Every structure is written in structure tokens, then in C-alpha cells.
Amino acid sequence: MTDGKFVVLEGIDGSGTSTHARLLGKWLRSQGHSVVVTHEPTTRKIGVMIQRNIKTEETSAVVDALLFAADRVDHLEHIIEPSLAANKIVISDRYVESSIAYQTSAGLKMDWVLEINKFVKNPDLTIIFDIEPEKGLRRKAKTGDKFENVIFLRKVREIYLQRAKAQQYPVIKTDRSIGDVQADLQNLIQTIL
């Protein structure tokens, strides 16, 4: 049995984080690991509020950032930390880097976004999924949320790539086959198990 490990998949809309989180969880289970696959925003109370808000433009970037930070605390307390304490591998589809990328692209100062997320538990591995925004949006079914437009996603992608370089996060190009991306992902995960 491995100690609990915390893995985060980050990337713009349509980059494949949800698909690959699910597939990675399935593969790790087939290898005998106990796995929890989760996502942000969560399906808990604050996460549901966020899901409702991103369908509209009723909330400001500041309110969005604070809601995501609150959802993240709840996520840590109720899902991530208990799972890690039970020696499970936690795979999160999005985490704090998404707040940094999306909220700073919406005009907030990165220092402030980092400050409201200073409580976060650092993952054992954060992987950035990279795809051209045009390809990502074509791949993703339109959900109509306020973050889905090419110009905005270009800014988000640029911040993800800057953060990957600064924090030395591995980057996986996801405009390839699911099998190729999954093979790269599995190889990276094995480095922390």
C-alpha cells in the first residue's frame, strides 16, 4: 500500500483534465491502488453555487475568486485530507493553479489570488495539460459558461505555461490521442509512487 499521494491535473477548458483524471483513476485502481478522483468546483454546497454562477455573469471576478477559495477549503477538509489520511491517491481535476490562471486572466492581481489560497495543501504532483484554445473549445461541448471564449482562454493558457515554467510543473500536450496522453501521464505518476 502506498502512502496517500495528491495529484492535480490542470489546464484550460477542453484540455482533457476530466477525461484523463477518470482514466488515470481507473488505471491506478487496476494496479491495486485505492484512488479518489475529485474535481473543482466540487459538488458540495459552495461548489454548486459556483457552478450556477459561472453560467451567468452575475458575480464579479473577486466574488468568483473568493467562492473558489472557500470551495477549496471545504474540498480539503471533507475530501482531500481525509482521503490522504486513509492512504489513498487523490486525483483532482483542477485545484489552485486554475484559480491563479482564470482569476488573474479576469483581471485580479496574482499576489491577491495567491494570498486567498495560501492555506492550500501542495500537491505531490501538479501536471499542466496544454492545448491551443481553439482546439480545446472545439473538443469541449459548449456549456455556456462565462469563461469559454478564445481570447480569454489564450490568457489563461499563457498563465498556466508561465506557472509551469516557474514552478517546474510537467506539461503534457493534449492535442494527441487519448492513449498517448495517458501513457505520458502514467509515466509521470509512477515517479511519485
C-alpha angles and dihedrals in degrees: 000000000000124000113257112283129194118215125179128196114201133181146119123290110292095020092118103252094135095046094046095044088056094045093045090051091051092049094048090050089052087055090056100261126136106235139186117196112198139160146203129271087042128216090245122106099280093040091054089052089052092049089054093046097050090060088065138033094236096117129060125238089256093054091046091051093049092047091051090049091050091047089050093055089050090047091052094046099044107029117010103042096042090048093049090047087055089055094250127146108243117205114190122195096216130349137166097331088063090057090049093049099041100037095046089047086055089058105268122133113258091223090059093047089050090048095054089048097045092113094064123123110239112240120237087232132013116189123191117214111209128202135146108266092235091056093044093053092047089051095047121074108242109260095173098234121155094247096062109099130106099237092050093045091052088060091046092050092049091054092047090053093046090050091047090055095044095045095035094238116166114248123213119197105226101190087095133082119302089242093055093047092046091051091054091046094050091050091053093048092053089062091069100038 
